[in-house]
Amino acid sequence: LEPGVVSAHKVSHAGTTHYAIDAIIGEGMKSTSGGIGVENLQGSGLIAGETSRAYEEVFTLSYITGRSVGIGAYLNRLGQRTIQMVNGPMILTGFAALNKLLGRSVYTSQDQLGGPQVMVPNGVTHQLVQNDQEGVQAILDWLAYVPKDTWSPPSAVVPVDPPDRDITFTPTKAPYDPRHMLAGTVTPEGAKLSGFFDEGSFREYLGGWGRSVVVGRAKLGGIPMGVIAVETRSVDRRVPADPANPASREVVEPQAGQVWFPDSAFKTATALRDFNRGENLPVMIFANWRGFSGGTRDMYGEVLKFGAQIVDALVEYR
């Protein structure tokens, strides 16, 4: 790079001198005059490509602790697994720029564009936290299921429950919460019912998206594994109104239990890919589906495409 492109200062540490970058500002004055826009775009493309390749080769996880804009938002998605802090929106363009483009004040905050009320239901955010302390804990909790390197199997731990124990929760013929079957529950009378996996080991991810399927990670006999289960109860899918379109209204779409819809089929395929890439997890699928929703709305919503991706993910599974 030409002189004046980078603003930096010297830093001495352990007898060596380094330069800490303060800003990449372009040539000349700290303005758009004589800037390095092309180089910045080249760098963004390079980072995006490396992140995409990294997801295929190693474990990747992004924590969004503050505003993530443009290429930053794309990097989160390219790394696939994301933990979002409630005050950390992911956006492509700021709300002020969009208002200027539309010629009127439509949006009032960045959260309307990429806050958790958008990114959790659309499946970009895997887990939502309230503050950085929760965020760091969520990262450590996730790493507890990840092997030490790409070539190793999951790291088993001494199980908190005996592998030969009885499972005291019994599924009912009536719709029930599948999380109780996975993790156990406590009855209204105070009786403790154990679930399929080791006590306290099940963690749900992507809980706000594709809610007719439950996915997460758990341990069985101390061995980490991926989990996919079926929601037997009916749920609602909510599509928010678009502030840029005054005629739009919130849409509530009911979804029957034990059925794959476009979003839950995509969620299933996504979970399989995540378990398989960088995590090397054996997967436990509690297959209790009646099939795919094949109505006009869901066929138009690409249920056939996302259903096929489930097969692709299973074929690729190591």
N, C-alpha and C positions, 0 to 999 in steps of 0.2 A: 504494500500500500504506500501511497505517496505521503510525504511528511504533512502533518496537520490533520490527517484523517482520524487518528486516535488520540484522545486525551488520557494521559496516564501519569502515575507518580511512582517514584522508587519506593520499594519496601525491602528492608534488610531483615533476614531471618537465618539464624544458625550459621552466620558467617557468609551467607550468599546474598546477592542482590537480585531482586525481581522487580518487574513492573506490574502494578495493579491497574487495570483498565478502569477509567472513570466513565468514559463515554466514547462512542463511535459517532463522530459528528460530521464527517465529510471534509472536504478540503476548504481551507480558508476560514471564513466566519462560521460561528455555530448557528447555521441557518440552512435552508434548503438550497441556497446558492452554492453551486459546485459540489453538491452532495454526492453520495455513493449509493443511490437508490438501486441501481442495477446489481451492485455487489451485495447489497443487503438481501435482495430477492434471491440471488444465487445462493447465499448462505442459508436462507430460509428453506429453499428447495433441498439443499444438502442435508440439513437437520431433519427435514420431513422424511427423506428417503432412508436415512440412518435409523430413525425411530421405527419406521415400518419394518425394516429388516430386523431390528432388535427384537420386536415382538415375535418374530418367527424363530428366533434363536435363543433368547434368554427370557427371564422373568422381567416384565416391565410393569410399573405401577406409578401413576401420577397422583400427586396430592395438590388440589387446587385450594390454596390458602388465601388468595386474593384475586383481583380481576385478571382474567386470562383472555388476551385479545388476539385476533387474527391468527397468525401462525402458531401462537401459543395455544389457542383453543384446538387447532388441528392436531398439534402434537399430543395433547391429552387423548384425543380420539385415536390417533395412530398407535399410541401405546396401549389402547383398549381399556385396561383396568384403571378406574378413576375413583378417588375419594374426594368429595367436594365439601368444603366448609361452607356453612350457610351463607356467609358473606363473600363468597368467591364466585362471581358469575363468569361464565364462559361465553364470549361474544365474538362475532366477526366484525361488527361495526358498532360504534357507540350510538346511543339513542339520540343524541343531539344531531349527529350526521344524518341519521335516518329521518328525523323531523325536518331537516333542511331539504332533503331529497323529496319528501312528500309535500313540502310546502305548508305544513301545519303541525301544531304540537299534538302528536299522537302518543308517543311514548314518554314516560316520566322518569324512568330509571333503567339501569342496566339489567336489573333482576327480571324485568318484563321480557327481556330477550334471552337471557341465559342463566337465570337464577335457578335454584333447586326446584321451583315449581314447574320449570320447563325441562330441566335436564334429568330429573329423577323419573318422571313419567315416560320420557322418550328413550330411556335406556342408555344414555351416555354416562350418567353417574351410577356407579355400582353401590356406593355407600355414602350417606350424608352424615356429617358431624356438625356439632354446634360451635366448637372452638378448636384451637390448635392442639390443646392437650388431648382432646378426644381424637383429633386427627392423627397424632403421633401414636397413640395407643391402637388406633385402627390399623395403622401400617404394621406395627409389631404383631398384632393379632393375625393379620393376613400372612405375614412372613412365617408364622408358626406352622403353616401348611406347606411351605415351599421347601424343596430340597436344597442342599448346600450348593449344588451346581447343576448345570443342565444335564449332565450325564448320570447323576445319582438318582436313586429312587427316593420317595418321600421319607423324611426323617421320622422314624417311629419313636414314640416315647413310652414310658411305663404307663399302662392304662390306669385310669382312675376307677374304672369299673372292670370286674372280672369278665373275660370274654365269654364265659359259659353262663352268665347270669340270665335270669328270666326277664322278659319284657312284659311289664304289667299293664301298659296301655293297650287297649284292644280297639281297633277301628270298628265303627258302627255302620249299619246299613244306611242310616241317615247321613247327610253331608256333615263333615267334621273338619276341623282345622288340621291339615296335614303336618303342621309344625309340631303338634302334640305327639304325633306318631314318631317324628324324627328326634325330637329333643326331650320328650316327656312333658308332664304338666302336673298341676296340683288341682284336685277336685274342689268344688265349693265347700265340701266338708273338711278339707284340709289334708286329704289323703294324697300321698305322693305317688305318681305313676311314672315309671321309667320309660324312656323312649328307645328307639332302635340303636342310636349312637351313644358313645360315651357321654356321661353326664357333663353338661356345660360346654361341650365341644362344638355344637352346631352353630354356625353363623350364616345367616341369610344374606345374599347379595342380590342386587337388581330387584329389590322387593317392590318398588313402585311401578315397575314396567311389566307388561305381559303377565298380569296377575293370576291368570288361570294355570300358571306353572310356578312352582317354588324351586329355586336353585340356591345352592350354598356350598359350604365346605364343612366337614366334620371329621371326627376321628372314631374309628371302630377298633377296639382292642389296641388303642394307641397309634394306629396307622392312619395318616391323613388321607382323605379321599373326597372327590367331588360328589355332589348329591343333586339329583333331579327328581322331583316328586310332583304329583298332580293335585291341583286344587279341586276338591270335590264340590265346593260351594259355588253359587253364582256370584259373579263380580261385575263391576261396572268399569268401563273404559271412558274416561272423560277427555274430550278434545276442547281446549279453551277457545273462547272467542278471539278473533284477531283484532287488536285495537286499530289497525290500519284500515279495516273494513267495517264501517258503521253498521252494515246490515248483518254481520256475522253474529252468531249466538253460540254459547257453549252447547256442545253435543254430548249426550250421555248414551253410550252404547252398552246394553246389557250383554254379558258373556256367560254362557252356561258352564257349569262345572264339568270336568273330565273331557274337555274339548280343546283342541289346538286351534287357535285363531292366528291371524298373521303375526301379531306382536308376540304371542307366547311361543309360536313356532320359531321365530327369529331368535327369541330369548334362549330357547333350548339349544339351537345351533351355536349361538354365541358362547353359552356356558361350556359346551363340549370343546370348542376351540380353545377357550381360556384354560380349561383343565389340562388340555393336551400340550399346550405350548408354554414352555418355561416352568410349568408346575409339575408335570409328569405324574399326575394324580390318577389312581384307579378311580373309576366312576361307578356309582351305584344309582341305577335308575329304577324307581318304583313305578312301573308301567301300569297305569290304571286308566288309560284313555279310552274313550268311546270312538275317537277318530278325529278327523279334521273338519272344521266348519266349511261347508262348500256352497254357501249361499252366494247370491250375486254380490253383496257388499264385500264379503271376504275374498271371493275370487278376484274381484277388482282390486282388493287390497293386497294381492300377491301372496295369498296363503300357499298356492302351489309352489311358488319360487322358494319361500322360506321353509316349507316342508321338505323340499328337495335338499336344502342346505343341511338339514338334520342328517340325512343319509350321507351326504358328502363328509360331514364332520365325523360320523361313525366310521366310515371307510378309512379316513385318515388317522383314526385314533391308534396310538401306539400302545 
